[in-house]
Amino acid sequence: MKSLPFLTILTLVSVAFHTVSYGGDKANPFTPYLDQPVPEISEHIATASPGPVDIQSFRFVFHRQSDGAPAEIYAIMGAPQAPGKHPAVLICHGGGASAEQLRPAVEDWARLGYVALAFDNPGIGGRQIKSKGPWDEKSLGIWTFPPDSPENRLFDSVVAGLNAFALLKSQDNVDSENIGITGGSWGGYMTTMLCGLLGDQVKAAFAAYGGGFYDQGTVFMADLAQLPEPARQRWLSTLDPGRYAGNIEAAFFGAYAANDWFFWPESVMKTYNAIRSHKQLVFSPNTSHGLNFAGGNLGASSVDQFQHRALQEVDWMNYYLKNEGDPFPECQVSGKPSRKGKFLEVAFQAASSYSIVSAKVWYSYGDTPWRTRNWLEADVEITRKGYLASIPVEEIDQPIDWFALVSDSRDISVSTPMARMVPSAYGFRRSDGKPSYFTEDFEFLKVGRRWPPSFPQGASKRGTFAFTGEAAHHGTKGLKLTGAITMSCHGIRGNALSDPDVEGIRFWVKSASDTGYTVELSEEDTDGNYLVWENHQDAPGSNWTEVTIPWDDFSPASGNPSKGHFIPSADLAKLSLTAPEGAELYFDSFETITR
């Protein structure tokens, strides 16, 4: 098979194989992979020339396991057909994905004037990866890290990334002084990790979602906690990108979801703070693994996520790798918060070579897990010195997390780092607040995010749900349940139920079927452990009926380790409605019963 000119030279270069032994007191096991010959191209697979670019797929040998078995990584490389040297971008896929899924990204970066390379990550890729190697047969997963061997699937993935970078950098048509790395989710992990290992070899980086410090604010904390302490510390010191973040020299942009399921603000902020090179970030409120802001990947300025993790990813790389365009806006907190009556006032400044078209402050209370937060928008005032925002204080004992988010006329958005305030530190006392009770009328724009469905075990057919006017007792929408289904309202703040004046819950219900239903209340700590109480209700009839359930009428659910009736606490709460097969039920206007 004919190979593209920019790749043929690599088949002539030999590769060194390393088997590395590592203990907690020895050198970083990635060091041998930072200065090695360019990987050998073991198989040319296909070539194509879609438009003014050339695309080639191939496999390269990235290292040999301790038992001598070779490992070959599938990759796709694209380049402009125009002669000369070009900036380059290494693209890292997310968990369960593959290099082949990033073919549209490789082609688009090439059309934009870059040499681009996407590679399989065997430790985090899906079953569709086209790489060949022994990692699937390994008994070790990505969390296990034995004392005398780096043979770990995630270790393999990082080594593959280092080799892919070396391969990209070696190309005759690559400007080796202008190489960037980008990726999202596990690809964000990989972007951060590789930048920390490669130092000044990387000029620019754009990481979406993924961060470091896995032991300090990620969904993976529970997996790490299962390891014996020596293995846990070896994993963190070797495979956690936060521990390498201080070595990053690239211009680094982090794009994060404030409600991300996997990487929480503690993790990403600690990683961001450890980076000492030029850096900027943006948070997206009320999204998980999505970026809903101008220049993101949701909403009006959406982008094909098979091509780019965010629209503004291209602008970042163009500015730092091609010296095109203008810097991103700057957004910084100015001064310290201050009390203004029943509000906390915060100040920030924003500047751009383009006009600032949006400046917002988002806040939430810190007594629920990040994934369930309801971020609210505060009133913002423009002054001669910058921007002021007034954040109302309701829960005196709960910290308030907040950030400013600005966008300029290019559809590029940046944030301040996330900050935390504790109202009591500013003179607020309990008498200054107001009770924050629970209500749900299903009118909220993002009600679907708060009420995800699940399905009872043993049901012969899954039920359905709808937020619809057909189910409205008050307002324009209610909740309709048809068939066997459970709907759960996530993220109810425990303080809304545990107030001494709250005695229970009430709502309106009717039915077009002769079936009852079950109401459940759950309390969850931040580690995902639940205690569950339930109350069974008979068929309500075809007319709207108000149902009142005092706390004392909830009993421990089957298998619940708790004894006795429901006693609300300040932990995160969850309300669930379970309909049986054959049900057609309508719910609306939930609220707490107060004295």
PyMOL commands that set and color helices and strands:
alter all, ss='L'
color gray80, all
select helices_A, chain A and resi 5-12+31-33+100-111+135-137+153-169+186-201+221-225+229-239+241-247+265-274+299-301+312-321+370-372+423-426+430-432+447-450+469-471+495-498+551-553
alter helices_A, ss='H'
color red, helices_A
select strands_A, chain A and resi 40-48+53-64+70-80+86-92+115-119+174-184+204-208+251-257+279-284+330-333+338-340+343-351+356-365+376-383+386-392+400-408+413-415+419-421+439-440+453-454+464-468+478-482+485-492+502-511+517-524+530-537+545-550+555-556+572-579+584-594
alter strands_A, ss='S'
color yellow, strands_A
deselect
rebuild
show_as cartoon
